[in-house]
Amino acid sequence: MSLMSWTLHGTGRAVSPGASVAPEERLTWPRTIGIGMQHVVAMFGATFIVPVITGFPPATTLFFSAVGTATFLLITRNRLPSYLGSSFAFLAPIAAAKASGGPAVALGGVLVAGVLLALIGLLVMRVGVHWIEVVMPPVVTGAIVALIGLNLAPVAWSSFQAAPITAIITLLTIIGVTVFFRGILGRLAILVGVIVGYLVAVLRSEVDFTAVKGAAWIGFPEFMTPQFDMAVLGLFVPVVFVLIAENVGHVKSVAAMTNRDLDPMIGRALLADGLATTLAGAGGGSGTTTYAENIGVMAATRVYSTAAYWVAAATALVLSMSPKFGALVASIPGGVLGGATTVLYGMIGILGARIWVQNKVNFSDPVNLTTAAVALIIGVANYTWVAGDVRFEGIALGTAAAIGIYHLMRAVATWRGTHDEPASPASVPGGEELEQV
């Protein structure tokens, strides 16, 4: 079977009870197209909220999301269904880099993070994934994810204050949709909340439609050339650790749903996401990651066909070719973002704690307790260290502290025999849930 061909599942018209459509299978093309478009809807809210927050062109982000998804499918040989959307892990470093050197410098950081991830993917393809499990045990991974979300709290408050009434309505809508609805609608609570908040903002005359009116219906996205500044590149290194956790978690989630051993694909997944993020950084898009929203669609439909993801990539590419559509998304005002990011950033922080709970991290062990405690305070307070022209802030320092303190204390405790050595984790925890917000 060639790379771009799929076997028809049964009659192609339905999925039998207890059965599922494998990655190398597909339903009839009309049904496959419908499911592919459903994947676009699932990723839409999270993928677009990142460029709206960072100020990058939304259409450009969507373009590189489509290109990145196609790249991922090619490199993983159509064996690993996944959509690559915007990663929330880049929000804090992009904001800091833009404040220091502008959007081009922030793109340089995204590109460097992509290159580092791609190199790690090549290393995993050669030597295996176990070393990641050793370097990043659950207590470290959870701390890194948590401090990224909590570090962004002041940003959410700043946006919230722009229009408190709109922000509160947006926030309450997200909360309401989450508890009132099940299935795909419940998973799209952020998107629904943003839409409702946007309509409220329109009624309150808080939306500026000038750019929307002047934008063309059809045209190429706005591309940008990155610049490199050593002073801010350190901000983006911690993101690589989060992307590793997200990708490994995604692979293991798909493996569990399809009853397949996909560990040999982890290296390819890391390489693919690294290349996709590199391309995004090179042209003006947001860094990418695998998406848990699309895991939810697969769980609901039991269709794991990679053909649906090619449809999703093609659909996203077509949408990215409408500057007016991108301008409409970019017109989302601060009050709406304030309500949405209050939930988003908080969920990122709590998902770090969820990693600890799911992996039964023992906080009666002083090594684990100290690792998490110090890292979180450094991240939340945004500790800063300037070394020459290089500036390290809370996320970078908190990540370094989490990794350094854990391994130093564990080595000394083992040498002295003061604490029991914890069992090795079976896998890097499901960091891909970072995008399930």
Secondary structure, 3 states (H helix, E strand, C coil): CCCCCCEECCCCCCCCCCCCECCCEECCHHHHHHHHHHHHHHHHHHHHHHHHHHCCCHHHHHHHHHHHHHHHHHHCCCCCCCCEEECHHHHHHHHHHHHHHCHHHHHHHHHHHHHHHHHHHHHHHHHCCHHHHHHCCHHHHHHHHHHHHHHCHHHHHHHHCCCHHHHHHHHHHHHHHHHHCCHHHHHCHHHHHHHHHHHHHHHCCCCCCHHHHHCCCCCCCCCCCCCCCHHHHCCCHHHHHHHHHHHHHHHHHHHHHHCCCCHHHHHHHHHHHHHHHHHHHHHCCCCEEECHHHHHHHHHHCECCHHHHHHHHHHHHHHHCCHHHHHHHHCCCHHHHHHHHHHHHHHHHHHHHHHHHHCCCCCCCHHHHHHHHHHHHHHHCCCCEEECCEEECHHHHHHHHHHHHHHHHHHHHHHHCCCCCCCCCCCCCCHHHHHCC
